[in-house]
Amino acid sequence: MKDYSQLEKKLGLKFKNKDLLCQAFVHRSYLNENPNFYLPHNERLEFLGDAVLELIVTEYLYQKYPKKPEGELTNWRAALVNAQNLSRIAKNLDFEDYLLLSRGEAKDTGKARQYILANTFEAFLGALYLDQGLRKVREFVKTHLITRLAKILKEGLYQDAKSRFQEEAQERVRITPNYKVLKEWGPDHARHFVVGVFLDDEIVAEGEGSSKQEAEETAAQTALKVKNW
């Protein structure tokens, strides 16, 4: 069993219910190999944490930028709470060291791990909310997530890559990009897609995601880099 007191110390938090903290790190695959483990997996906590995170970020943006229209704020929020950003923060906080995974999942450190970390971050927020309430989660999110907003705005990371790639492609080569699903796998609750973005018959880049939209967006981001647009 992992020692979560070290993580509490690092984060400056003290959970009243230690089981909630541990449950946030229990991946579904771990229970396949350890069916008698005393806690359920973290997906219900993730469901709750996702909603709490969206509320906190939305409230912050709404209050901080009273003159910005909702469309712009929606793009900023999406850039803050996307899987890539959440997994990066989770990694920086050493969440990876505390994951409870099956042996197979523990070996896979690629894209799948990124999604597990992002989901665990949301599950952790759900656990913190149940244990200590909204105010504590708000403090945590402001400290570890909202501080990234300045970089996102400065570098234009909130802009929709699909729209940008389409504009550039139409302007430069007079072709509208099209997207095709190349691979998909996983159960319904944890589907993964690999999507290719094409200019006519030429595949420019691929992207992976837990939805077709996310995979298309990732493919478009990569395509912009490939084409240097």
C-alpha positions as CSV (number, residue, x, y, z in Angstrom):
1,M,0.0,0.0,0.0
2,K,1.3,3.4,-0.9
3,D,2.0,6.1,1.8
4,Y,-0.3,9.0,0.9
5,S,0.9,11.0,4.0
6,Q,4.0,12.0,1.9
7,L,1.7,13.4,-0.8
8,E,-0.4,15.2,1.8
9,K,2.8,16.8,3.1
10,K,3.9,17.9,-0.4
11,L,0.5,19.4,-1.1
12,G,0.1,21.0,2.4
13,L,-3.2,19.2,2.9
14,K,-4.6,16.8,5.6
15,F,-7.5,14.6,4.6
16,K,-9.9,13.7,7.4
17,N,-11.0,10.6,5.4
18,K,-7.8,8.9,4.1
19,D,-9.8,6.4,2.1
20,L,-11.2,9.2,-0.1
21,L,-7.6,10.3,-0.9
22,C,-6.5,6.7,-1.7
23,Q,-9.7,6.1,-3.8
24,A,-8.8,9.0,-6.1
25,F,-5.8,7.0,-7.3
26,V,-7.5,3.7,-7.8
27,H,-7.7,3.0,-11.5
28,R,-10.3,0.5,-12.8
29,S,-7.5,-1.8,-14.1
30,Y,-6.1,-2.2,-10.5
31,L,-9.4,-3.8,-9.4
32,N,-9.3,-6.3,-12.2
33,E,-6.1,-7.7,-10.7
34,N,-7.0,-7.0,-7.1
35,P,-10.8,-7.7,-6.9
36,N,-10.8,-7.9,-3.1
37,F,-9.3,-4.4,-2.7
38,Y,-11.3,-2.6,0.0
39,L,-12.1,0.6,-2.1
40,P,-13.9,1.1,-5.4
41,H,-12.2,2.7,-8.5
42,N,-12.0,6.5,-8.9
43,E,-14.5,7.1,-11.8
44,R,-17.3,8.4,-9.6
45,L,-14.9,10.8,-7.9
46,E,-13.7,11.8,-11.3
47,F,-17.3,12.6,-12.4
48,L,-17.7,14.8,-9.4
49,G,-14.3,16.5,-9.6
50,D,-14.9,17.3,-13.3
51,A,-18.1,19.3,-12.4
52,V,-16.4,21.0,-9.4
53,L,-13.4,22.0,-11.6
54,E,-15.6,23.4,-14.3
55,L,-17.6,25.5,-11.8
56,I,-14.4,26.9,-10.2
57,V,-12.8,27.8,-13.4
58,T,-16.0,29.2,-14.9
59,E,-16.7,31.3,-11.8
60,Y,-13.1,32.6,-11.8
61,L,-13.1,33.6,-15.5
62,Y,-16.6,35.2,-15.2
63,Q,-15.6,37.4,-12.2
64,K,-12.1,38.2,-13.4
65,Y,-13.0,39.2,-17.0
66,P,-16.4,40.9,-16.8
67,K,-16.1,42.4,-20.4
68,K,-15.2,39.2,-22.2
69,P,-18.0,37.3,-24.2
70,E,-18.9,33.8,-23.2
71,G,-17.4,32.3,-26.4
72,E,-13.9,33.6,-25.6
73,L,-14.2,32.5,-21.9
74,T,-15.3,29.0,-23.1
75,N,-12.1,28.7,-25.2
76,W,-10.0,29.8,-22.3
77,R,-11.7,27.4,-19.9
78,A,-11.2,24.5,-22.4
79,A,-7.5,25.3,-22.7
80,L,-7.2,25.2,-18.9
81,V,-9.0,22.0,-18.2
82,N,-7.9,19.9,-21.2
83,A,-6.3,16.5,-20.5
84,Q,-2.9,17.6,-21.6
85,N,-2.8,20.5,-19.1
86,L,-4.3,18.5,-16.2
87,S,-1.9,15.6,-16.7
88,R,1.0,18.0,-16.8
89,I,0.0,19.4,-13.4
90,A,-0.7,15.9,-12.0
91,K,2.8,14.9,-13.1
92,N,4.4,18.0,-11.5
93,L,2.6,17.1,-8.2
94,D,4.0,13.6,-8.3
95,F,0.6,12.0,-8.7
96,E,2.2,9.3,-10.9
97,D,4.0,7.9,-7.9
98,Y,0.7,7.2,-6.1
99,L,-1.4,5.6,-8.9
100,L,-2.8,2.1,-8.3
101,L,-2.7,0.4,-11.7
102,S,-2.7,-3.1,-13.1
103,R,0.7,-4.4,-14.1
104,G,-0.2,-3.8,-17.8
105,E,-1.2,-0.2,-17.3
106,A,1.8,0.4,-15.1
107,K,4.1,-0.4,-18.1
108,D,2.3,1.9,-20.5
109,T,3.7,5.3,-20.0
110,G,2.5,6.8,-23.3
111,K,-0.7,8.6,-24.2
112,A,-2.8,6.3,-22.1
113,R,-0.9,7.4,-19.0
114,Q,-1.6,11.1,-19.8
115,Y,-5.4,10.4,-19.7
116,I,-5.1,8.4,-16.5
117,L,-3.3,11.3,-14.9
118,A,-5.8,13.9,-16.1
119,N,-8.7,11.7,-14.8
120,T,-6.9,11.1,-11.5
121,F,-6.4,14.9,-11.1
122,E,-10.2,15.3,-11.4
123,A,-10.9,12.4,-9.1
124,F,-8.5,14.0,-6.5
125,L,-10.5,17.3,-6.7
126,G,-13.7,15.3,-6.2
127,A,-12.2,13.6,-3.1
128,L,-10.9,17.0,-1.8
129,Y,-14.4,18.5,-2.3
130,L,-16.1,15.7,-0.3
131,D,-13.5,15.9,2.4
132,Q,-13.0,19.6,2.8
133,G,-15.5,21.5,0.7
134,L,-15.5,23.9,-2.2
135,R,-13.4,26.6,-0.6
136,K,-10.4,24.3,-0.2
137,V,-10.7,23.0,-3.8
138,R,-11.0,26.6,-5.0
139,E,-7.7,27.4,-3.3
140,F,-6.0,24.3,-4.7
141,V,-7.2,25.0,-8.3
142,K,-6.1,28.7,-8.1
143,T,-2.7,27.7,-6.9
144,H,-2.0,24.8,-9.2
145,L,-4.1,25.4,-12.3
146,I,-5.3,28.9,-12.8
147,T,-1.7,30.2,-12.5
148,R,-1.2,28.6,-16.0
149,L,-3.8,31.0,-17.6
150,A,-1.2,33.8,-18.2
151,K,0.9,31.5,-20.4
152,I,-2.2,30.2,-22.2
153,L,-3.3,33.7,-23.1
154,K,0.2,34.9,-23.9
155,E,0.9,32.0,-26.3
156,G,-2.6,31.9,-27.8
157,L,-3.0,28.2,-26.7
158,Y,-6.7,28.7,-26.2
159,Q,-7.3,29.1,-30.0
160,D,-9.1,26.2,-31.6
161,A,-6.4,24.4,-33.7
162,K,-9.0,22.9,-36.1
163,S,-10.2,26.4,-37.1
164,R,-6.7,27.7,-37.4
165,F,-5.5,24.8,-39.6
166,Q,-8.6,25.1,-41.8
167,E,-8.0,28.9,-42.4
168,E,-4.3,28.3,-43.1
169,A,-4.9,25.4,-45.5
170,Q,-7.6,27.2,-47.4
171,E,-5.5,30.3,-47.7
172,R,-2.1,28.6,-48.5
173,V,-3.1,25.6,-50.6
174,R,-6.8,26.2,-51.3
175,I,-7.8,22.8,-49.7
176,T,-10.3,22.2,-46.9
177,P,-8.8,19.6,-44.4
178,N,-10.8,16.4,-43.7
179,Y,-10.5,14.1,-40.7
180,K,-10.8,10.3,-40.6
181,V,-10.8,7.9,-37.7
182,L,-7.8,5.6,-38.2
183,K,-8.2,3.5,-35.0
184,E,-10.5,3.1,-32.0
185,W,-10.4,0.9,-29.0
186,G,-11.4,0.5,-25.4
187,P,-14.7,0.0,-23.6
188,D,-17.6,2.5,-24.0
189,H,-16.7,4.4,-20.8
190,A,-13.0,4.8,-21.8
191,R,-12.9,4.9,-25.6
192,H,-9.8,6.0,-27.5
193,F,-9.6,7.3,-31.0
194,V,-6.7,8.0,-33.4
195,V,-7.7,10.4,-36.1
196,G,-5.8,11.5,-39.2
197,V,-6.0,15.0,-40.8
198,F,-5.8,15.0,-44.6
199,L,-5.2,17.5,-47.3
200,D,-6.8,15.7,-50.2
201,D,-5.2,12.3,-50.0
202,E,-2.1,13.4,-48.1
203,I,-2.1,12.6,-44.4
204,V,-0.5,15.5,-42.6
205,A,-0.7,14.3,-39.0
206,E,-2.4,12.1,-36.5
207,G,-4.0,12.8,-33.1
208,E,-5.3,10.7,-30.2
209,G,-8.1,11.5,-27.8
210,S,-10.8,10.1,-25.6
211,S,-13.4,11.5,-28.1
212,K,-13.3,12.1,-31.8
213,Q,-13.4,15.8,-31.3
214,E,-10.4,15.7,-28.9
215,A,-8.4,13.5,-31.4
216,E,-9.2,15.9,-34.3
217,E,-8.1,18.9,-32.2
218,T,-4.8,17.1,-31.3
219,A,-4.3,16.2,-35.0
220,A,-4.8,19.8,-36.1
221,Q,-2.3,21.0,-33.4
222,T,0.3,18.6,-34.8
223,A,-0.5,19.5,-38.4
224,L,0.1,23.2,-37.7
225,K,3.6,22.2,-36.4
226,V,4.3,19.8,-39.2
227,K,3.5,22.4,-41.8
228,N,5.1,25.2,-39.8
229,W,2.0,27.3,-40.2
